[in-house]
């Protein structure tokens, strides 16, 4: 594989540079540590201040079948009922069951002590100073739109309190242990344990809202598969309250289950009790008719054939009556298309046809015997029906008394000693991880959207050679602080090349001096223009210190501050900017009056002068060309510092007189596109940019691990 192919592989934009990613993390390590620490502290604070949520549970067994008395046989099977876990779960969570709990425990009244927002409740709990208010009864008028009230403990020792509405209007004056009533408001408080002046928020919610609150916090599930064991669990802030709620729910469910299983027997009993008087009166009438007929006909006995027919008729009638009872009971469970119902109807049809046959046979008997047979049959049939009804009533009474339901409470409600929420360790770990991931994500996002140049290769890719990379100097930062002070300072306190000539930034400018020597050999003159794309990138710093470096090498250098708008180079040179360039161009001073001596051998300076209203027009005046020609003849090197080209057109005017032009850009601030547009702007004006100076380079781990070259410290310290 060739070297060119290797280079192309290294520069593949689709590849992931793990070294650069590691460098980004190292560059942002303090931000990552700070954000992670903040999130960890927030997690710890939340774990300590968050209200603990406790959990209580209970176990209920739902049997597959529930029978009354096994000894009853068919009667017991009649009242058997299949049970389904999913059906029972929905019954438990129904309004029928939960509504009774809401009414008994007064869950429509919500009490909350007034504390500081967010952290007040947690602080009160940590200080073991949680106020206690128990309201047994609270009724408000139905026309209240927002039933939100405030209760103030006026005198705790005397048990006195005031009840206010949302507008702080007094509604009630009450005392603990006594019912307070006024204007439709009823309030009974059984316990008030707090300090005088403590306020409570009391909200009266609707019964439906309280039931929905129970449904949201109640969890009912079957333990195992088809075991019939239901586990009821409830979560809340008070362990005593959630235990009371669960116990009441399980008890209500148990009682309704027993009542449901005994309901069918009760319905059958009601039916039989209603018919007993009618059957008894019918039996009495039949007996009276039979006795009367016998007295009138002197006690006629039946023959053997008639007696056997009578027995068969009575048996058939008894079976028909039995089918009638069974039909009334089976119709409550099945439709007429059910096989059991169809079989019952077929049996009745057979018995009716047999009874009809016997009736035809009886018609052949003598009239007297027929009448006796009819009356005797009525008596025996009614007597058998009456006895059968009495037996059924006794059996149903036994079934009802022995009904225990198919539900059994296995475990009473008991709450866990430790809170289930919040899980303190997990909260702290997750919050710390979230903070770390968020900080890392922010670092990567900032790096992705950061367009500032950090690699000289990016600049050279647009056809602009990089002559020097000037490192960021901590010494220069201190000098800038001195410049802002009010006391008088000299050039040794403002110019880095004078105050600390061994600084890495000055070493980089010495390297630039060597590069410029060869770059200006073929230039039309010895004038060097320095510009850039935007303000605040360090053009004046590079111009002044490079001039000092060249001057120390024995060459005579002139520095001209051509930024007549916002130039501040006189601060670094520690001289007065007036008179300056604008003064000369406006014809109010000669060249000799402009020259300032900053205190460095072979280095002279021309300031910007007063700020003119028309800097561009002054630069186009012939006097500026005269100044450039004079400076080129009298100095070995002329450095002209100009404003940014993307802001004003002044550099294009100055560049026409300069033999060499350089651009300055700041590390991490100027984008490649911005530098490319700057280069194109000069080229449109016929000015060739020789090279680029990357200023204020910061040694970053992302650049180091990403494969970019940096700079090295190789200096000595004199005694």
PAFITOR-303711 format. One record per residue: x, y, z of N, C-alpha, C, O in turn. Coordinates in steps of 0.1 Angstrom, whole numbers, plus 5000, padded with zeros to 4 digits. Example, Ala and Ser with C-alpha at 12.3 -4.5 7.8 and 13.67 -1.06 7.14 Angstrom:
513249435078512349555078513249675078514249675085/512849785071513749895071512950005079513450115080/
//
This chain:
500949885000500050005000500950125000501950135007/500550224992501350344990501150445002500250425010/502050545003501950645013500650725011499950765021/500350754998499150834995497850765000496950825006/497850634998496650555003496550555018495450565023/497650545024497650555039497150685044496350695054/497550795037497050925041495550935039494850995048/495050885028493650885026492850815036491750855040/493450695041492750625051492650695064491650695071/493750765068493750845080492850955080492250995090/492551015068491751135067490251095063489551185059/489950965064488550925060487550995070487650975082/486651075065485751155074484751055081484151095091/484550935075483550845082484150765093483450695100/485450775095486050695105485950765119485850895119/485950695130485850745143487250755149487950655151/487650875153488950895159488850885174488450985181/489150765179488950745194489950835202489550875213/491050855196492050945203491451085205491651145215/490851135195490251265195489151275205488951375213/488251165206487251165215487751165229487251225238/488851085232489451085245490051225248489951265260/490551285239491151425241490051515245490251605253/488851505238487751595241487351575256487051675263/487251455260486951425274487951485284487551535294/489251475280490251525289490251675289490451735300/489951745278489851885278488651935286488752045292/487651865287486451905294486251835308485151825313/487451785313487351695325486751775337486051715345/487151895338486651975350485152005349484452005359/484752035337483352055335482551925338481451925344/483051815333482451685335482351655350481351605355/483551675357483551645371482551735379481951695388/482551865375481651955382480151925380479451915390/479751895368478351865365478051735372476951715378/478951635371478651505378478551525393477651465399/479351605399479251625413477951695417477351665427/477551795409476351865411475151765411474251775419/475151685401474051585400474051485411473051445416/475251445416475351355427474851425440474151355448/475151545442474651625453473151635453472451615463/472551665441471151665439470451535442469451525448/471151425438470551295440470551265455469551205460/471651295462471651275477470651365484469951315493/470551485479469551575485468051525483467251525492/467851475471466551415468466251295477465151275482/467251205478467051085486466751115501466051045508/467351225506467151265520465851335522465251315532/465451415512464351505514463051445509461951485513/463151355500461951295493461151225504461651155513/459751235503458951165512458951015510458750965499/459250935520459350785518457950725515456950765522/457850635506456650565503456750425508457650355504/455750385516455750245522454750165514453950205507/454950035516454049935509453549835519454249785528/452249805518451649695526450949595517450549635506/450849475521450249375512449449275521449649265533/448549205515447749105521447448995511447449015499/447148875516446848755507445448715509444948705520/444748675498443448625498443348505489443948505478/442748405494442548275486441148275480440148295487/441048255467439748235460439748095455440448055446/438848005461438747865458437947855445437147945441/438147745438437547715425436047705427435247745418/435547635437434147615439433847635454434647625463/432547685456432047705469430747635470429847675463/430547545479429247465481428747495495429547525504/427447465497426847485510427147365518428147365526/426347255517426547135525426647025515425746995507/427746955515427946845506426946735507426646665498/426346725519425346615522424046645514423246555513/423846765509422646795503422546745488421546745482/423646705483423746645470423446745459424146835457/422246725452421946805441421746955445422047045438/421146975457420947105462422347175464422447295460/423347115468424647175470425247205456425847315455/425147115446425647145433424947255426425447325418/423647275430422847385424423547525427423547615418/424147535439424647665443426147675442426747765447/426747575435428147585432428447695421427647725413/429647765422429947875413431447865410432247855419/431647875397433047875392433648015395432948115394/434948015399435648145402436748165392437448065388/437048295388438148325380438948435386438348535392/440248425386441148525392440948655386440848755394/440848665373440748795367439448865370439348985372/438348775371437048835375437048885389436548995392/437748815398437748855412438648975414438349065422/439648995406440449115406439649235403439749345409/438849225392438049335388436949375399436649485401/436449265406435449295416436149365428435549465433/437349325431438049395442438249545439438149625448/438549575426438849715423437649795418437749905413/436449735421435249805417434849905427435349915438/433949995422433550105431432650045442432550115453/432049935440431249875451432049835463431549855474/433249785461434149745472434849865477434849895489/435549945468436350055473435550175478436050245487/434250185474433450295479433150275494433150375501/432950155498432750135513433950165521433850225532/435150145516436450185523436550335523436950385533/436150405512436250545512435350605523435750695530/434150545524433150605534433550575548433450655557/434150455550434450415564435650495569435750535581/436750515561437950575565438050725562439050785564/436950775557436850925554437950965545438751065547/438150895533439250925524438951045515439751075507/437751095516437451215508438051345513438051445507/438651335526439251445532440751425531441351335536/441451525524442951515523443551625531443251745530/444551585539445151685549446651685545447351585543/447151815545448551835541449151955549448552065548/450151925558450652045565451352145556451952105546/451252275559451852375551453352385555453652405567/454252365546455752375548456352455537455652505528/457652465537458352535527458252455514458152335514/458152525502458052455490459252365487460352395491/458952245481459952145477460652075489460551955490/461252155497462152095508461552095522462052035531/460452175523459952195537459452065543459752035555/458751975536458251855541459451755545459351695555/460451755536461551665540462351715552462751635560/462551845553463251905565462451875577463051845588/461151895577460351865589460451715593460451685605/460551625583460651485586461951455592462051375602/463051515587464351485592464551545606465251485614/463851645609463851705623462851645632462751685644/462151535627461151465636460151565641459751555652/459751655632458751755636457651755626457251865621/457051635624455951625615454651655622454251575631/453851755618452551785624451551675622451651605611/450651655631449651545630448251605632447951675642/447351575623445951615623445151505619445251455607/444151455627443251345624441851405624441351455634/441251395612439851445610438951325608439051245598/438051315617437051195617435951225607435351135601/435551355607434351395599434551535594434951625601/434251555581434351685575433251685563433451625553/432251775565431251785555431151935551431252025560/431051965538430952095533429652105525429152005520/429152225522427952245514428352195499429452205495/427252155493427452095479427752205469428252165458/427452325472427652435461429052495462429252595455/429952435469431352485469432052435457432152315454/432552535449433252495436434652435439434952335433/435452505447436852455450436852435465437252525473/436652315470436652285484438052275490438452165494/438752385490440152395496440052485508439652605506/440552435519440452515531441752515539442652435536/441852605548443052615556442652605571441752685576/443352515578443052505593444252555600445452515597/444052645610445152705618444952655632443852665639/446052595638446052555652446252685660447352725662/445152735666445252855674445952835687446852905691/445452735695445952705708445952555709444952495712/447152495708447252345708446852295722446152195723/447352355733447052305746445552305749445052215755/444852405745443352415747442652335736441452315737/443352295725442752225714441852305705440952255699/442152435704441352525696441952555682443152555681/441052565673441552585659440552675651439352695656/440952725640440152805631440152745617441152695613/439052745610438952695597438652805587437652885589/439552825577439352935568439152885554439552775551/438452965545438352925531439552975523440453025529/439552955510440652995502440853145501441953185498/439853215505440053365506440353415520440153535523/440753325529441053355543439853405551440053485560/438653365547437453405554437253295565437253175562/436953335577436753245588435353175586434353235585/435453045587434252955586433852895599432652895602/434852845606434452775619435452805629436652825627/435052805642435852805654435552675661434352645665/436552585663436252455669437252425680438252495683/436952305685437852255696437952105694437052035689/439152055696439451905694438551825703438351845715/437951715697437051625704435651675704434851595710/435251785698433951835697433551865683434351905675/432251835680431851855666431452005664430752065672/432152065654431852205651430952215639431252155628/429852295640428852305629428552445627428252525637/428452485614428052625611427852635596428752605588/426652695592426452725578426652605569427252625558/426352485573426452365565427852305566428052195559/428752355574430052295576430052215589429652265599/430452085588430551995599432051945600432551895590/432651965611434051925613434251865627433951935637/434851745627435151685639436651635639436951555630/437451695648438851655648439051575661438751625672/439651465659439951375671441351395677441551365689/442251445669443651465674444351575667444251585654/445051665674445851775669447151775676447151825688/448251735670449551725676450551815668451051765658/450751935672451652025665451852145674451552145686/452452245668452752375675451652475672451052475661/451352565681450452665678450852755667452052795666/449952785658450252865646450452785634450552835623/450552645635450752555624449552555615448452555620/449752565602448652565592448552435585449652375582/447352395582447152265574446252305562445352385563/446552245551445652255539444752135539445152015539/443452165539442452055539441652065526441052165523/441651955519440851955506439851845507440051735511/438651885503437451795502437251745488436751825480/437651625485437551575471436251485470435751445481/435851465458434651385456434851235459435951195460/433751165462433851025465434450945453435250855455/434150985441434650925429436150945428436850855424/436651065431438051095430438751015440439850965438/438250995452438850915463438950765458439950695461/437850715452437850575447438950565436439650465436/439050665427440050655416441450655422442350595417/441650735433442950735440443250595446444450555445/442250535451442550395456442850295445443750215446/442150315433442450225422443850245416444450155412/444350365417445650395411446750335420447750295415/446550335433447550295443447450145447448350085453/446250085443446049945447446449855435446049875424/447249755439447749655429447249515433447549475444/446449455425445949315427446549225417446349255405/447149115421447749025411447648885417447548865429/447648785408447648645412449048595414449848605405/449248535425450648475428450648335421449848245424/451648325412451648195405450648195393450048295390/450448085387449548065376448447975380448647855384/447248025380445947955383446047895397445647785400/446647975407446647925421445447975429445147915439/444848075424443748135431444148215443443248255451/445448245445445948325456446148465450446948485442/445448565456445448695451446248775462446048765474/447248855457447948945465447549085463447549145452/447149155474446749295473447849375480448249345491/448349475472449349565478448949705476448249745466/449349795485448949935485450150015490450849975499/450450135483451550215487451050355491449950405487/451750405501451350535506452350585516453350515519/452150705521453150775530453050725544454050715551/451850685549451550645562451350495563450550445556/452150425571452150285572450750245579450150145574/450350315589449050275595447850295586446950215586/447950405578446850425569446750325558445650275555/447850285552447750185541447350045547446749965540/447750015559447349885565445849885567445149795565/445350005573443850005575443050005562442049935561/443550065551442950065538442849915533441849875528/443949845533444049715528443149615536442449535530/443149625549442349545557440849565555440049465554/440449685553439049715550438649665536437549615535/439549685526439249635513439049485513438049435507/439949415519439849265519438649225527437949125523/438249295538437049255546435849275538434849195538/435749395531434549425523434449315511433349275508/435549285505435449185495435049045500434248975494/435449005512435048885518433548875521432948785518/433048985527431648995530430748995518429748925518/431149065508430349065496430348925489429348885483/431448855490431548725484430548625491429848545484/430548625504429548545512428148585508427348495506/427848715508426548755505426148715491424948675488/427048715482426748675468426448535467425548495460/427248445474426948305473425648265480425048165476/425248335490423948295497422748365491421648345495/422948445481421848525475420948425467419748455468/421448325460420548235453419748155462418548135459/420348105473419448035483418448125489417248075491/418748245491417748345497416648365487415448375491/416948375474415848395464414948275463413748295462/415548155464414648035463413848025476412647985475/414348065487413548065499412348155498411248125503/412648275493411548365492410448315483409248325485/410848245472409848185463409048085470407848075468/409647995477408947885484408047935495406947885497/408548035502407748085513406448155508405448155515/406548215496405348275490404348175486403148195487/404748055482403847955476403347855487402347795485/403947845499403547755509402047775514401347685515/401647905516400247925521399247885510398247825514/399547905498398647865487398547715486397447665485/399647645487399647495486398847435498398147345497/399147505510398447455522396947475521396147385525/396447585517395047615515394447515505393247475507/395147485494394647395484394547255489393647185486/395447215498395447085504394147075513393446975514/393947185521392747185530391447165522390547095526/391347245511390147235503389947095497388847045497/391047035492390946895487390546795497389646715494/391046805509390646715520389146735523388446635526/388746865524387346885527386346825517385346775520/386746845504385846795493385846645494384746585492/386946575497386946425497386146375509385346285507/386246445520385446395532383946415530383146335533/383646525524382246555521381646455512380546415514/382346425501381846325491381746185497380746115495/382646145506382546015513381346015522380645915523/381046125529379946125538378646115530377646055534/378546185519377346175511377146045505376045995503/378245975501378145835495378545725504378845615499/378445745517378745645527380045575525380045455525/381145645524382545595525382745485514382945375518/382845525502383045435491384545415491385345505490/384945285490386345245489386645225474385845195466/387945245471388445225457388745075455389145005464/388645035442389044905439390544895437391244995438/391044775435392444745433393044815421394044875422/392244815410392744875398392745025399393745095395/391745085405391645225407392745275416393345385415/393045195427394045235436395445235430396245325433/395745135422397045135415397145255405398245315404/396045285398396045395389396345525397397045615393/395645535409395845655417397345665422397845775421/397945555425399345565430400245615418401145695420/399945565406400745615395400545755392401445835389/399245805393398945945390399646035400400146135397/399645995413400246075423401746085421402346185423/402345975417403745975414404146065403405046145403/403246055392403546145381403346295385404146375381/402346325393402146465397403346515405403746625404/403746425414404946465422406146495414406946585416/406346405403407546435395407346565387408346635384/406146585382405846715375406146835384406746935380/405746825397405946935406407446955408407947065410/408146845409409646845411410246915399411246995401/409746885387410346945375410047095375410847175371/408847135381408547275381409547355390410047465386/409847295402410847355411412247365404412847475405/412547255398413947255391413947355380414947425378/412847375373412847465362412947615367413647695360/412347645378412447775383413847805388414347925387/414547705392415947725397416947725385417847805385/416747635376417647625365417547745355418447775348/416347805355416147915346416948035350417248125342/417348045362418248155367419648135362420448235363/420048015358421447995354421647975339422648005333/420547905332420747865318419547925310418547955315/419747925297418747955288418047825283418447715287/416947835276416147715272416947635261416547525259/417947695255418747615246419847525252420547445246/420047545266421047465273420647325273419447295275/421647225272421247085272420447045285419546955284/420847095296420147055309418747105308417847035313/418447225303417147275302416347195292415147165294/416947155280416247075270415846945276414746895273/416746875284416446745290415246755299414446665300/415246865307414146885316412846895309411846845313/412746975298411546985290411146855284409946825283/412046775279411746645273411146555284410146485281/411646555296411146475307409746515310408846435313/409446645311408146695314407146655303406046615306/407546655291406646615280406246475281405146435279/407246385285406946245287405946225298405046145297/406146295309405246275321403846325317402846265322/403746435310402446485306401746385297400546365299/402446325288401746225279401246105287400246045285/402146065297401745945306400445985314399645905316/400446105319399246155327398046155319396946125323/398146195306397046195297396446055295395246035294/397445965293396945825291396245765303395245695302/396645795315395945755327394645815329393645755333/394545945325393246015326392245945316391045935320/392645905305391745825296391345695302390245655300/392245635309391945505315390945515326390145435329/391045635334390145655345388745685340387745655347/388645735328387245765322386445635321385245645320/387145515320386445395318385745335331384945255331/386245395343385645355356384245405358383845505351/383545345368382245405371382345545376383445585380/381245615375381245765378381645785393382445875396/381145705402381345725416382845695419383545775426/383345585413384745555416385645665409386745705415/385245715397386045825391386145945400387146005401/384945985406384946105415385846085427386546175431/385745965433386545935445387945935441388845985449/388245875430389645865425390246005423391346035427/389346095417389846235414390146305427391146375429/389146295437389346375449390446315457391246395463/390646185458391746125465393046165459394046195466/393046165446394346205439394646355442395846385445/393746445442393946585446394546595460395446675462/393946515469394446525483395846485484396646545490/396146365478397446305480398546395472399646415477/398146445461399046525453399446655461400546695462/398346725466398646845473399346815486400246895490/399046705492399746675504401246645502402146685509/401546575491402946545487403646675483404846695486/402946765476403546895472403846975485404947035486/402946975494403147055507404347005514405247075519/404446875516405546815523406846835516407946865522/406846825503408046855495408546995496409747025497/407547095496407947225498408547255512409547325513/407947185522408547205536409947145536410847205542/410247035529411546975529412547075522413647095526/412047135511412947225503413347345512414447395512/412347395519412547515528413647485538414547565541/413547365544414547325554415847305548416947355554/415947245536417247225530417847365526419047385528/417047455521417647585517418047665530419047745529/417347655541417847715553419147665557420047735562/419347535556420647475559421747525550422847555554/421447535537422347585527422747725530423947765530/421747815533422047955536422947965549423848045549/422547885559423347895571424747845570425647895577/424947755561426347695560427147765549428347715547/426647865543427447935532428548015538428348095547/429847985534430948055539431748125528432748195530/431248115515431848175504433048105499433548005506/433648145488434848075483436048165484437048155476/436048255494437148345496437548335511436748325520/438848335512439448325526440648415527441548415518/440648495537441748595540442948515546442748475558/444048495539445148425545446048505554446348465565/446348625549447248715557446648855559446148905549/446648895571446149035573447249135567448349095565/446749255565447649355559448749395568448549415580/449949405563451149435571452049515562452349475550/452549625567453449715559454949675561455249625572/455749705551457149675552457849785561457349895561/458849745568459549835577460349935569460550055573/460849905557461649995549460850045537459949975532/461050175534460350235523460750175510461850135508/459750165501459950105488460450215478461050185468/460050345481460550455473460750575482460050585492/461750655479462750635469463850535473464150525485/464450465463465550375466466850465466467350505455/467250495478468250595479469550565471470050655464/470050455473471350415466471150425451472050475444/470050365447469850365432469650515427470150545416/468950595434468750735430470050805429470350875419/470950785439472250855439473050805427473750885420/473050675425473850615414473350665401474150705392/472050665399471550705386471650855384471950895372/471550935394471651075392473151105389473451195380/474051035395475451055392475851015378476451085371/475250905374475550855360474850955350475450975340/473650995354472951095345473751225343473951275332/474351275354475151395354476351375345476751455337/477051255347478251225339477951215324478651275316/476851145321476451125307476051255301476351285289/475351335309474951475303476151565301476151625291/477051565310478251645308479051595296479551675288/479151465295479951415283479251445270479851485260/477851435270477151465258477251615255477451645243/477251695265477451845262478751865256478951945247/479851795262481151815256481251775242481851845234/480651665239480651615225479851705215480251725204/478751755220477851835212478651975209478652025198/479252025220479952145218481152125208481452215200/481752015209482951985200482351965186483052005176/481151905184480651885171480252015164480452035152/479652105172479252235166480352345167480152455162/481452305173482552405173483252415160483852315155/483252525154483852545140485152615140485752635129/485652645151486952725152488052635148488052515150/489052695141490252615136491152575148491452665156/491452455149492352405159493552325153494452285160/493452305140494452225133495052305121494252335113/496252325121496852395109496552325096496552395085/496352195096496052125084494852175077494652165065/493852215085492552265080492752395072492152415062/493752475076493952605069494752575056494452625046/495752485057496552455046495752385035496052385023/494552315039493752245030493052345020492652305009/492952475024492352575015493352645007493052755001/494652595007495652664999496352775006496952864999/496352785019496952895026497952835036497652775046/499252855033500352805042500352865055500152985057/500552785066500652835079502152865082502952775083/502452995085503853025087504253005102505352975105/503253015111503553005125502352975133501253015130/502552895144501452875154501952935167502852875173/501353035171501753115183500953065195499753075195/501653005205500952955216500353065225500853175225/499353025233498753115242499753135254500353045259/499953265258500953295268500253345280499553435280/500553275292500053315305500653445309500053535316/501953475304502653595307501953715301501753825307/501453695289500753795281499453835288499053945288/498753735294497553755301497753845313496953935316/498853825320499253915331499554055326499254155333/500254065315500554205309499254275306499154395308/498254205300497054275297496354325309495654425309/496454255320495854305333496554435337495954525342/497854435335498654555339498254675330498154795334/497954645317497554755308496254825313496054935310/495354745319494054795324494254875337493354945341/495454865343495654945355495855095352496155125341/495655175362495655325359497055385361497355485355/497955315368499255375370500055365357499855285348/501055455356501955465344502755335343503355285352/502855285330503555165328504455185316504255285308/505455105314506455115303506355005294505554905296/507155005284507054905273507454765279507054665274/508254765289508654635295507454565303507554445305/506454645305505254595312504154565302503054515306/504354595290503254575280503654485268502854425262/504954485265505354415253506054285258507054285265/505454165253505954035258507354015253508153945261/507754055241509054035236510154105245511354065244/509754205252510654275261510654215275511754195281/509454195280509354145294509754005296510353965306/509453915286509853775287510153725274509353655267/511453755269511853715256511953565254511953515242/511953485265512053335264510653275263510653145263/509653345263508253285262508153215249508653245239/507253105250507053025238506453105227506653075215/505553195230504953275219506053355212505953365200/507053415219508153485212509053395204509453425194/509153265209509953175201509253145188509953125178/507953135189507153105176507353225167507353205155/507353355172507553465164508953475158509053525147/509953425165511253415159511253315147511953345137/510453205149510353115137509653185126510053165114/508653275129507953345118508953445112508853465100/509853505119510853595114511653535103511953585093/512053405106512853335096512053305084512553315072/510853265085509953235074509753355065509653355053/509553475072509253595065510553635057510353695046/511653615062512953655055512953595041513253655031/512553465040512553405026511253445018511253445006/510153465025508853495018508953635012508253655002/509753725018509753865013510953895004511154004999/511753785001512853804992512453844978513153924971/511253794973510853824960509653934960509053954950/509453994972508354094972508754224966509954244965/507754304962508054434955508654534965509254624961/508354524978508954614988509054545001508654425002/509454615011509654555024508554595034508754595046/507354615028506154655036505354525039505054455029/505054495051504254375055502954425062502954495071/501854385055500554415061500054285069500154175064/499454315080498954205088497454245090497054345095/496554145087495154165088494554035093495253935097/493154025093492453915098491053915095490554025090/490253815097488853815094487953885104486953935100/488353895117487453945127488254015138489453995139/487654105146488354165157488654075168487953965169/489554115177489854035189490553905187490453815195/491353895176492053775173493553785176494353685175/494053905180495453925184496353975173497553945173/495854055163496654105152497754205158498854205154/497254295167498154395173499254325181500454365181/498954215188499954145196500954085187502154105190/500554025176501553965166502354075160503554065159/501754185156502454295149503554355158504654365154/503154395170504054455179505154375184506354415183/504954245187505954165193506854105182508054085184/506254085170507154045159508054155155509254135151/507554285155508454395152509554405162510754435159/509254385175510354385185511354275183512554295185/510854155179511754045177512754075165513954055166/512154135154512954165143513954285146515054275142/513454375154514354485158515554445166516654495165/515254345175516354295183517354215175518554195180/516954175163517954105154518854205147519654165139/518654335149519454435143518854505131519554595126/517654475128517054545116516154665122515654665133/516154775113515354885117513954865113513654845101/513054875122511654845120510754955123510955025133/509654975115508655075118507355005118506954925109/506555035129505254975130504155085129504255185136/503255065120502155165118500855105122500454995117/500155165131498755125134497755185125497355305127/497355115114496455165104495055145107494155175099/494755085119493355075124492955195130492955215143/492455295122492055425127490755425134490255535138/490055315134488755305140488855255155488355325164/489455145157489555085171490955035174491054945182/491955095168493255055171493755085185493355195190/494454995191494855015205496354975207496754935218/497154975196498554935197499355025206500454985211/498955155207499755245216499855195230500755235237/498955105234498955055248500154955249500854955259/500354875239501554785240502854855238503854825244/502854965230504055045228504255145239505355205240/503255165248503355255259503755395255504655455261/503055445244503355585239501955645237500955585237/502055775234500855855231500455835216501355855208/499255805213498855785198498755905190498655905178/498756025197498556155190499956235190500556235200/500256295179499656285166499956145159500956085163/499056105150499255975144498955975129498956085123/498555865124498355845110497255935105497355995095/496155935112495056015108495356165107494956245099/496256205117496756345117497556385104497356485098/498356285100499256315089498356305076498556395067/497456215075496656195063495756315061495356345050/495356375071494456495070495256625068494656735068/496656615067497456725064497756815076498156935074/497656765088497956855100499256825107499456875117/500056735101501356695107502256645097501756595086/503556655099504556595090504956465095504656415106/505656385086506056255090506956245102506856165110/507856345103508856355114508056365127508556315138/506956435127506156445140505456325144504956315156/505356225135504556105138505356005146504855925153/506656005144507455895148507555895164507855995170/507255775170507355765184508455655187508655565180/509055675199510155575203509555495215509455545226/509255365212508655285223509655235234509255185244/510955255231511855215241512655085237513455035245/512455035225513154915220514054965209513655035200/515354925210516354965200515954925187515454805185/516055015177515754985162514254975160513854935149/513455005169511954995168511355135169511555205180/510555175159509855305160508355275156508055175150/507455375160506055345160505255465156505655585160/504255445147503355555143501955505148501455405143/501255585157499955555162498855585152499155635141/497655555156496555575147496055725147495355765138/496455795157495955935158494555945163493955855169/493856065160492556075164491655995155491955965143/490455955160489555875152488855965142488056055146/489055945129488456025119487055975115486755865117/486256065108484956015104485055935091484055865087/486155945083486255885070487655805069488455855061/487855705076489155635075489555585062490655605057/488555525055488855465041489255575031490155555023/488555685032488855795023490255855025490955885016/490655855038492055905041493055815036494155865032/492855685037493855585032493955595017495055555012/492955635010493055654996493755784991493955804979/494055865001494755994997496155964993496855874999/496756044984498156024980499156034991500255984990/498756105002499756115013500055975019501155955024/499155885018499355755024500455675015501255605021/500355695002501355634994502755694996503755634996/502755824998503955895001504555845014505755825015/503755825024504255765037504755625035505855595041/504155545027504655405025505955405018506855335021/506055495008507355505000508455555010509555495009/508155655017509155705027509655595037510855585040/508655525042508955425052509755305046510655255052/509455275034510155165027511555195025512455105025/511855325022513255365019514055385032515255355032/513455415043514155445055514155335066514855345076/513455225063513455115073513654985066513354965054/514254885074514454755068513154675067512954595058/512254705076510954635076509854735081510054795091/508754735074507654825078506454725080505954655071/505954725092504754645096503554735097503554825106/502454705089501254785090500154695096499754595090/499654735107498554665114497254725109496954845110/496254635104495054685098493854625105493954525112/492654685103491454625109491054505101491554475091/490054425106489554305099488954335086488154425085/489254255076488754275062487254255061486654315053/486754155069485254125068484454235074483254235072/485054325082484254435088484354565080483354635078/485554595075485754725067486654695055487154585054/486754785046487554775034488954835035489654825025/489354885047490654945048491754855045492754895038/491754725049492954635046493154625031494254615026/492054625023492254615008492954735003493754724993/492754855009493454975004494954965008495854995000/495154925020496554915025497354805018498554825015/496654695015497354585009497854614995498754554990/497254714988497754754975499154814976499854814966/499554864987500854924989501854834995503054864995/501354715000502254625007502854514998502154474989/504054485000504654374992504254234997504254144989/504054225010503654095016502454115025502454215032/501554025024500354035033500153895040500253795034/499953905053499653785061498353805068497853915072/497653685071496453685079496753625092497553535094/496053675102496053625116494753575120493753635118/494653455125493453395130493653335144494753295148/492553335152492653285166492253145167491253095161/493053075175492852925177491452905184491152965194/490552825177489252785183488252895181487152875186/488553005174487553115173487153135158485953145155/488153145149487853165135487653035128488452945129/486553025121486252905113486952905100487453005095/487152785095487852765082487152845071487752905062/485752835071485052905060485253055061485353125051/485353105074485553245076486953285070487053395064/487953205073489253235068489353225052489953305046/488653135047488553115032487953235026488353285015/486853285032486153405026487053525027487153615018/487853535038488753645040489853645029490153745023/490353525026491353515015490753555002491453614994/489553504999488853544986488653694985488753744974/488353754997488053904996489353974992489254074984/490453934997491754004993492053974979492454064971/491853844974492153814961491253884951491653924940/490053914955489153994946489654134944489354204934/490454184954491054314953492454314947493254414948/492854194942494154184936495354174946496454204943/495054134958496054114969496353974971495353894974/497553924971497853794973498253774988499153844993/497653674995497953645008499053545009498853425004/500153575014501353485015501153365024501553255021/500553395036500453295046499553325057498853435057/499553235067498553255078499353235091500253155092/498953305102499453295115498353245124497353325126/498453135130497453085140497853125154498853075159/497153215160497453285172496753215184495653155182/497353235196496653185209496353045209495352995213/497352965204497152815203497152755218498052785225/496152675221496052615234496352465232495852405223/497252415241497552275240496352195245496152195257/495752125236494552045240494751895239495551855230/494151825247494351685247493651625234494151525228/492551695230491951645217492851655205492851565197/493651765205494551775194495751685196496251625186/496251665208497351575210497051425207497751365199/495851385212495451245210494951225196494851115191/494451335190493951325176495051325166494651305154/496251335169497351325160497951455155498851455146/497451565160497951695155499251725163499451685174/500051805156501351835163501151955172500252035170/501951965182501852075191503152155191503752175181/503452205203504752285204505452235217504852175226/506752265217507552205228508252325235508552425229/508552305247509252405255510652365256511052265262/511552445250512952415250513752545253514052615243/513852575265514452705269515352685281515352585288/516152785284517052785296516752915304516153015298/517052905316516853025325518253065330518952995335/518553195327519853255332519853285347518753295353/520953285352521153315366520753465369520753505381/
//
